[in-house]
């Protein structure tokens, strides 16, 4: 079996793709990773052993004036699949399938802009996104199979694009090396694209301001500057930028809690990584997080910094409860979202 696996370099799609590629190679599948974006942004050390890598730089479907690049990227993927003799083309972008492929296509709908507007802003996408909507709809309809990482995202896809999902397949992550319980320090952490309004990172800063001198120290890992000039500013949260996975894991091992204040999150790999490191979860109360982590996380009202501040106080007064929830989250991560 030979699978051509497309990926881009923005957000968690790269992490998803290399994790999947490694799992497939370990099961005897031949994998070629087709990366779309500037090659200088690729962490070549994260490409699994045995995975072939090809790279070309095109605008993605959600970027300004993407039509010409969508056609060129589809041509590149088609030619690559043909010359490499791929059995399956696994697309991690939604619009390409509409350009026609001889190879059977699987499209994984990780997220979409129309749902970003409805979930993040509570509003319909502006008219200028109508071309995006139609290109994505065409790609989803043309795909031989459509997969989403949660029932939550599946429901949004059906609502906004009219394409039922064929399968819901949860994302996965490899468990870190086994180790004993570590001493939890008093700080909290978060990770993700801080510049993306959907991630809600400003809520953490506001919660710390509400708590004043009683606030825990908070650390944020992830990019603060977006590809279109978006920027995240913080008063109280200490921003470290993007760090290697091992370094983030070390912080997760010591943090008293991992906070994800997302307004829109179709799955969320960072909470999964935190759970695997036995780091207690504090999550915004959105559909995907309830679906994935109900019963083993503390939830606060989405977009409500005072609600988050209250949860931070409560968990500080209940370390035993936090430890029990962290254990439950790790067990769920291993059994439901593990790589086994």
Phi, psi and omega in degrees: 000131180236120184241124172267120189244112179276152176207159168242185189245012182254127175075212188271000183296320178299312180300317177301313186294316182289327176294314178296317180301316179297317179297321179292316179299320180295342178258015174087010179270140174274131186231133168244129180262118179257101186267132182248111182149178181295128184298330182293345178273355184276132172271094185296334180292341181271354178286122185297150177300133179093355179262126175280147182231129170235149187224138170209147188256115177224157171293144178271167189299335182265000180274162180299140176046062186269352194303312181296318180290327176299316179294318179294318179295320178297319177298317179298315179294320180297313180295320179296315179299320181291312183291328180274351180063049181291142174274328181221139172252112180260109184260127175260017170232154192264334190275337188298324187302335180292345183273000172084123179224142174288329182280138175304138186244135169248127176249126174257118182267089183290323179190172177206156185291323182296318176292328177304313180295313184294322184272324183278315185253351182065033184217160175288151177295141178299164185300331182293349178265008182294324179294319175301312182304316183289322180292322177292316178302316180297320179294318180295318180293323182285338184295145175288332179209139177240132182236141171237158182272003178197158173297322177307309180290327177299316179296320179294321180297316179296318183294316188269334186236353177071014181252114177295146175280138177281321180215143165260118179235112181296147173295167182218162176210149179283140178288142176291165179305141181298142178201166180286170177298139178255158178287128180273123176280176187276358184273162175241159182225162173215158180212142178148182180285093186297334181287343183275118183302332179296335181283343173064026187296336179296338179298324179296313180302315180295322179295320179295323178295319177301320184280345177053233186291342180271001182288142173287160171289137182236136180240137180241131179241125181142166184290140178254355180237124183272168184292341180251022178091004178295147184218140177254132177242145182223145174262319188246335182279135179271118185263128183252355185073192180279130182236161177301151184303320181296323179293318177297320177300323178296319176294319179298327179294335187250344185289149177280342177193153171249127182252131170234106183265026187302143170269328178223120182207100182297333173216286180102091179286329183296314175300324177297314178300318179297316179299320179294336177266015179062027179269122181303143185256133169239114191234148172293147185274078176243166189302317183293317181293323175296318179300319188271325193234010179303132179093349180221027176211160171265135182245147173230159182298128183301131178079005186248102183291329178292324176296319176296317179301319178298318180295322179297321177295314183298317183290331176295337180265358184222064181297327180294319178296320178297319179296320179294318179293322178297319177297316180296321180294320179294318179298320178293319179299318182290320186274327185255329185237019181277173183269358182296000000 
